Amino acid sequence: MKYSYRTEGTCCQAFDIEVEDGKVKNLEFYGGCNGNLQGICSLIRGMKIEDVIDRLEGIRCGSKATSCPDQLSKALRLIQERK
């Protein structure tokens, strides 16, 4: 299933995430640091949602209270709650 998420407090404005059988199938960010976000997409593809949340939750970007990886963990939590 494919989900769209609008971020808050990051350079990236939004992302689309596709989840299948409790794993991240695909992820596409809009805006933000392109190379870093492509790396994140590549690294988490095929990972269990719970593992991605455990690794990315709480990461901050500089003095910001959140980051693109942290926003991704928040989106994945929402996806889990919907199921």
The 8 nearest C-alpha neighbors of each residue, nearest first, counted from 0:
[[1, 18, 17, 19, 2, 16, 24, 20],
 [0, 2, 17, 16, 18, 15, 3, 25],
 [3, 1, 16, 15, 17, 4, 0, 18],
 [4, 2, 15, 14, 16, 5, 1, 13],
 [3, 5, 14, 13, 6, 15, 74, 2],
 [6, 4, 13, 12, 14, 7, 3, 11],
 [5, 7, 13, 12, 70, 4, 9, 8],
 [6, 8, 9, 5, 12, 70, 65, 11],
 [7, 9, 65, 6, 10, 63, 66, 64],
 [8, 10, 11, 7, 66, 67, 6, 12],
 [11, 9, 31, 12, 30, 8, 32, 67],
 [10, 12, 31, 30, 9, 29, 13, 67],
 [13, 11, 6, 30, 29, 5, 10, 9],
 [14, 12, 5, 6, 29, 4, 11, 28],
 [15, 13, 28, 27, 4, 29, 3, 16],
 [14, 16, 3, 27, 2, 26, 4, 28],
 [17, 15, 26, 2, 1, 25, 3, 14],
 [16, 18, 1, 25, 24, 0, 2, 23],
 [19, 17, 23, 24, 0, 22, 21, 1],
 [18, 20, 22, 21, 24, 0, 23, 17],
 [19, 21, 22, 18, 23, 47, 24, 0],
 [22, 20, 19, 47, 48, 18, 23, 49],
 [23, 21, 47, 46, 48, 19, 18, 20],
 [24, 22, 18, 45, 44, 46, 25, 17],
 [23, 25, 18, 17, 44, 45, 19, 22],
 [26, 24, 17, 16, 23, 44, 27, 18],
 [27, 25, 16, 15, 40, 17, 28, 14],
 [26, 28, 15, 14, 16, 29, 25, 40],
 [29, 27, 14, 13, 30, 15, 26, 11],
 [30, 28, 13, 14, 11, 12, 31, 27],
 [31, 29, 11, 12, 28, 10, 32, 33],
 [30, 32, 11, 10, 33, 29, 36, 12],
 [33, 31, 35, 34, 36, 30, 11, 10],
 [32, 34, 36, 35, 31, 37, 30, 28],
 [35, 33, 37, 36, 32, 38, 39, 31],
 [36, 34, 38, 37, 32, 33, 39, 31],
 [35, 37, 39, 38, 33, 34, 32, 40],
 [38, 36, 40, 34, 35, 39, 33, 41],
 [37, 39, 35, 41, 36, 40, 42, 34],
 [38, 40, 36, 42, 41, 37, 43, 35],
 [41, 39, 37, 38, 42, 43, 26, 44],
 [40, 42, 38, 39, 44, 43, 37, 36],
 [41, 43, 39, 40, 44, 38, 46, 45],
 [42, 44, 46, 40, 41, 45, 39, 51],
 [45, 43, 23, 41, 46, 24, 42, 40],
 [44, 46, 23, 22, 24, 43, 47, 25],
 [47, 45, 43, 22, 44, 23, 48, 51],
 [48, 46, 22, 50, 49, 21, 23, 51],
 [47, 49, 51, 22, 50, 21, 52, 46],
 [50, 48, 52, 47, 51, 53, 75, 46],
 [51, 49, 53, 47, 52, 48, 54, 46],
 [50, 52, 48, 54, 53, 49, 55, 47],
 [51, 53, 72, 49, 55, 50, 56, 54],
 [54, 52, 50, 51, 55, 56, 49, 72],
 [55, 53, 51, 52, 56, 50, 72, 58],
 [54, 56, 52, 68, 69, 53, 58, 72],
 [57, 55, 69, 72, 52, 58, 53, 54],
 [56, 58, 69, 59, 55, 65, 66, 68],
 [59, 57, 69, 56, 55, 66, 65, 68],
 [58, 60, 65, 66, 64, 63, 61, 57],
 [61, 59, 66, 63, 65, 62, 58, 64],
 [62, 60, 63, 59, 64, 66, 65, 58],
 [61, 63, 60, 64, 59, 65, 66, 8],
 [64, 62, 60, 65, 61, 59, 66, 8],
 [63, 65, 59, 62, 66, 60, 8, 61],
 [66, 64, 59, 63, 69, 60, 58, 8],
 [67, 65, 60, 59, 69, 68, 9, 70],
 [66, 68, 70, 69, 9, 71, 11, 65],
 [69, 67, 71, 55, 70, 66, 72, 58],
 [70, 68, 56, 66, 72, 71, 58, 67],
 [71, 69, 73, 67, 72, 68, 66, 6],
 [70, 72, 68, 74, 69, 73, 67, 75],
 [71, 73, 52, 69, 75, 56, 70, 74],
 [74, 72, 70, 76, 71, 75, 69, 77],
 [75, 73, 71, 77, 76, 72, 70, 78],
 [74, 76, 78, 72, 77, 73, 71, 79],
 [77, 75, 79, 73, 78, 74, 72, 80],
 [78, 76, 80, 74, 75, 79, 81, 73],
 [77, 79, 75, 81, 76, 80, 74, 82],
 [78, 80, 76, 77, 82, 81, 75, 48],
 [79, 81, 77, 78, 82, 76, 75, 74],
 [82, 80, 78, 79, 77, 76, 75, 74],
 [81, 80, 79, 78, 77, 21, 76, 75]]
